[in-house]
Amino acid sequence: MTAPSLTRLLTGLPDRLPGLRAVYEDLHAHPELSFQEFRTAGVVAGLLRGQGWQVTEGVGGTGVVGVLANGAGPVVLLRADMDGLPVRELTGLPYASRATAVDAEGHEVPVMHACGHDVHVTCLLGATAQLAAARGEWRGTAVAVFQPAEEVGGAPAMIEDGFLDRFPRADVCLGQHVAPAPAGFAGTRPGPVMAASDSLRVRLFGRGGHGSMPESTVDPVVMAAAVVMRLQTIVSRETAAAQTAVVTVGSLHAGTKENIIPDTAELRINIRSTTPAVRDRVLAAVDRIVRAEAAASGAPKDPEITPFNSFPVTVNDVEATHTVMTALAGALGPERVFTLPGTLTGSEDFGVFGTALGVPSVFWHFGGADPALFREADPEALVRDGLPATVPANHSPYFAPVPDPTIGVGVTALLAAAAPWLCPEDPRPTAGHER
């Protein structure tokens, strides 16, 4: 049953949804790479100012922070991420992205909102509009964080830019992510909810030469292929079945022509883990395998292994998660809110805010896929058994959440999660720290 305070916070949302859909389609058609979200930040800042929020731009590079103080009470941080991915969109939508950009290494790449961050921005803008229009229904301070560069760890950049001292100190941090589950559903769990992520850049050194005379070379392409295949044994042969780890080689580059054996090859490796012990073991195994394959190939130089983009495990506060799940069940219906059976192997840097502030944080996922694509509406089974082949996952060139009802559900979920802290007549949880 929806709490009376939330009902009042949601007043007028149906009339607002067409405008939010227009914002979503505009953002989807104009994605920007990490730390390049200048247009997106401008759209966000302009809309927030129009709603009456105090706005600060350029936080952590391209981040935007809105503050709406509304009397004495708790401070609630609501976060959305803004960046797109170097993916060429293949959805065929009328508002599909045709954008390109120059990445951090100087390469021109296609850009797409392949992870749904355009949905996150739109939903938070809807929530900020509702809060601004219903100031008589809540008390406290809302801090809306539009974060850059989640795909490469933009949250620490905001913290390093003085976030803790420049903005009201939150009592709780709340965030959400659209997922390839049926629209209308939401799920999370207390404790570890998303895996740690570590990315490595590996450069292998060979000795180049003519493709017709491989005996006079040390072929880094063959070396790289051996590394890729051997890395697959880390999960299959060095990680217990009851433990969780993922090792992915997402990029392999070598050479310029079919009859030239190059001098070098570069791999980019991503590792997901859910415990420190597994993380340490997998990282050590990657290092061992890369160096051993180079030695076995007679490489003239040791490989270079450079870490980048490291995210910790995202951990939900137990008490705050119970509060949020109860609120989501009241808003969406108890049959549409589920507990994730385990830690997801996707990763997030959202938890950096709660950790830096020393306060509870809660992160949940909400469905964005057409329910007609699923034989049964059972998100728990999706987590357990995997997606149907007809449902594109995040980072796919075909990933495109359905705007209706996804946007309305996302706005409702943010307001429902914040209401236990901001609405005075509802029971409030204990503050996360001494004020």
N, C-alpha and C positions, 0 to 999 in steps of 0.2 A: 504494500500500500504506500503510495507516494505521500511523503510528509507534507503537511500544509504549507510550511515555509518553502519547500521546493516547488510546489504547485504555483506559488506566487512568483518565485524566481523565473519560472518557465512561461509566465504570462506573455503572450505576444510572440512567442517563438515561431509558431506556424506562419505568421505573416512575414517574419524575417527570413525564412528559409529560401525563397526565390532569390533574394539579394545575396545570401551566402553561397548559393549555388553559382551565381555569376562570378563571385570572388574565386571560388574553387576552380571553375573552368579557366579563368584568366591565369591563375597561378599554375595550373597544370600545363597550359600552353606556353608558359614562359619560365621554365625551370632554370635554376642557376647552380653551378657547382659550389662545393664547400668553400667558404670564405669569399665567395663572389656573389653573395645574395643581396646585391645593392638594390635592384629593382624591387625584389620581394620585401626587403626591409623598408623601402620607401612606401610601398602599399600598406604595410602593417602600421607604420608610424602615423601615416595620414589618417587611417581609419580609427586608430586609438585616440588620436587628438580630437577627431570629430565626435567621439563618444564621451570625451571629457576626462580622459586619463592624463596623468603627468607622464611624459614620454622622454626616454633617454635613448639616443641612437649611438651606434658605433661601439657597443660594449663587446669586448673580445673580438674586435674586428668589424663584423657586420651585424652583431646582435642588437635586438631592440628589447627594452624593458619598460613596461607600463606599470604605474603605481596608482591605485585608487584607494585613498584613505577615506574611511566612512565611519568615524567614531572609534571609541575604545573597543578593543577586542583582539582576537587572535589574528596573526598574519599568515595568510595562505599563499604559497607559491604554486602557480599553475604554469606548466612548461609545454611548449611545442617546438619542434625542430623544423628548419626551413630549407635545407639543401637538397638538391637533386643528385642524380648519378650519371656517369658517363655511359649511358645506354641509349641506343637508337629505338625510339618507340615504334611498336608494330601493332598497336591496338586498333588503328583505323577510325578512331573517334573523331568527330568533327572538330574537337578542341585538342587533338593530339599535338604533342610537341614536335616542332621541326627545328628546334634550337640547336646551335652548336656553340662551343666555347673552347678557349685555350686552357688546358689544364696546367697544373703547377709545374710540369716538366716541359711545357712549351708545345705540346701536341694539340692539334685541333681534334675535338671529340664531339660526338652527339651528346645531347643532354636530355634527360627524362626524369620525371618524378616517379621513378620505378619503385619507391619504398613507401609512398603514401604521405610524405611530409606535407604535401599541399593540403591533404585532408586534415592533418593535425593543425596547421596554421588556421584553416578555415573554421574548424571547430572551436579553437581558442578565441578567435575573433568573435564568433557567435556568443560564447560564454561571457566575454568582456562586455559585449553590447547588452546582454541581459542583466549583468551586474550593475552596469551604469544606469540602466533604465529602471531598476528596482531597488534603489538605495534605501528605501524605507523598509525593506524586508530583511536586511542583514546588517551586521555591525562588525567592524574590524578593518583590516587592510588586505586588499588583494594585490599580489605582485604577479604580473603576466610576463613570462620570460619567453621570448621568441629567439631561440638559440641557433647560431650558425653551425654548420660543419659537424653535425652529429656523426656523419659517416667517417670522419677522421678525428673525432674527439674534440669537438669545439667547446664542450662544457668547461674543461680546465682553462681554456683561453678567457672565458668570461670571469672565472674565479680569479685568475691572475691579473685581470684588469680592474681589480678592486671591488668586485661584486659584493663581497661581504660587508664592506664599509660604506658603499655608495647607496645601498637600498635597504628598506626595512628588513629586519632579521626574521625569517619565517619560523613559524611553529611547526609547519608540516609542508612537505613538498609532494605535489601530485602531478602525475604525467600519464599519458596513454599512447597506444600505438595501434593503428589499423592493421588488421590481419586478414589472411585469406580464409576466414570463417564466415558462416552465414551472417548477413547484416541483421542487426538487432540483438546479437549475443555479445556478452563480455565475460572475460575470465582472467583470473590472477591467482596468486597463492601467497601465503605468508612465507618469509624466509627467502632463500635464493630463488629468483624468478627468471633471470637470464644469465647466460654464461659469460665468463671472462673471454676476452679476445686478444690475441697477440698476432701482429703481422710482422713478417720478416722479408727483407730484400736480400736475395742470395746471388752473388756474382761468382760464376765459375770461370776459371782461366784455362785456356788451351793453347795450342800453337797452330795458327792458321796455315792454309796452303791450298793447292789446287785440288778440286774434287776428284780428279783422276789419279791422284797420288796420296791417298789417305795414310799410307805407311810413313810419310814424312811429316805427319801432323799429330797433334793431340786434339781430338775432335770434341769440343765442348757441347755439341748438340747431343752426341751419344752419351756423354757424361750427364747432361741434364736429364735425358730420358731415363737413365739408370736411377738418378736421384728421385725422379717423380714416381717411378714404380716402387722403389724401395720404401719411400715415405708411406705408402699405403699399408705397410706392415706394422706401423706404429699402433694404429687402432686395432687392426685385426689380430696382431700377435703380441703386442706389448701392453695392451690395456685390457683390464678385466671386464667381463661382460656386464658386471654390475656397475661399472664406472662409465662416465660419459666423456668422450673426446671426439673432436672432428679435426682432421688435417686436410686442407684444400690447397692445391696449387692453382691459383686463379689466373696466373699470367706466366708465359714463357716466351722470351724473345731471344733470337739469335740469328745472325747472318743477314745478308742482303741479296744473295743470288744463289741459284740452285747448284752451281758448279764451283762455289767458293766455300771452303771450310773456314768458319770465322775463328777469331781469337777468343771470344768470350760468349757466354750465355747468361741470361738473367732470369731468375725465377722470383715470383712473389707468392709467399706462402701465408695462409691464414690458419690459425689454431684456435679452437674453442675448447674450453674446459670449465668444469664446475667446482673443482676443489683445488687448493694450492698444491697439494701433493701430485695430483694428476697433471696440473699445469707444468710443474717443475720437471716431471718425468718426460712429458712430451717434448718440451723445449730442449732438454738434454738429448733426447733421441734424434731430433731433427739435426742438431749440431753434429752429433756423432756420425749420422748417415751421410750428411753432406761432405764432411771432411774425409770419411772413409772412401766414398765413391771417387772423390777427386784424387786421393792417393792411389786407388786401384787403377785409375785411368792414366797415371803418370803425369798429372797436371804439373806444369812448371812453377806454379805458384799456389799457395794456400787460398781457398775460397774466402770471400768477404761475406759475412753474415751481419746484416744491419737491422736491428729492431726498429719498428715504427708503429704508430697507431695501436696503443695498448689500452684496453678497457678492463676495469675490474668486474667481478661478479656483481650483478644488480640484486640487492637484497631489500626485500620489503619488510618494514617493521610489523611485527606480529599484531600488536594491539590496533595500530592504525589501519592495517589491512582488514581486520575484522570489521572495523567501523565503516570503511569504504565499501566492502562487499555487501554489508547490510544495507547501506544507502543505495547501492546500485540495484540490489534486488528489489527494493521498494520502488525504484524509479522505472526499471525495465521489466520487472516481473521476476519472481524467484526462479522460474523455470528457464530464464534466459541468462542467468548468471551462474557460472560454474567455477569450480576450483581446478586449476591446472594440476594434472597428476604428477608433474615433475618440473625440473628446471628446463626452460627452453634453451636450445643451443644458439639462438640468436643473441646478439649482444647490444648493449646500450651504454651511453655515458651519462644518462640522467641521474644515476645514483651519486655522481660527483657532487651535486648540489647538497643533498642531505648529509653526505659525509663531511663536506667542508663546513656546513652550518652546525653540525652536531645535532640534527633533529630527525624525526622519523620521515621516511618517504614511502610512497606507494605508487607502483607502476602496474597498469593493467592493459589488456589487449581487448579490442572490440572488433567485431566482424565488419567486413566491407564488401563481401562477395554476394552475388545474386543468390538468394536461397534456392532458386530453381535448379541451380547447378549441383545440388546435393540430394542424394537419395533420402537422407534423413537428417533432421536438424539435431545433430549430436556432436557439438564441438569437442567434447572429451574424446570421442572416438577418432576425430581428426588428428588430435595430438598423438593418440596411441597408434593409429593405423596408417596415418599419412593422408595427403590430399588426393581427391579424385584427379585423374589426368586432365579433366576439363577445367580445373581451377588453377589459374596462374598464381604463383607465390610472389612475395616481395622480391625485388631485384630482377624480375622477369620483364622482358620488353613488352609483354602482354598484360602486365599488372595494371588494373584500372578499377578501383573501388566504385561501386554504383553510388552516385550522389544521394539518391533517395532509397532507403532511409538513413544511410550511413551518417550524413552530416548531422541530421537531427538527433540521432542516437549519440554521436560524439559530443555534441553540445550538452545534451541532457546528462551524460555520464560525468562530464567535468563539473557541472553545477551540483549534481547529486553528491559527488565525492567531497566537494568543498562545503556543502551545506551544514554538516555536523559541526564544523568549526565556526562558520560565519553566521548562522541563524540563531538568534538568541533564545527562541522558545524551544528549540530542539535540544535534547541532551548532548552535552559536549564532552569529547574525550579530554583526558588530561593533557595539558600543554607539553610539548616535547622538551622544553628546557625552562629554566627560571627566567622570567622577564626582568 
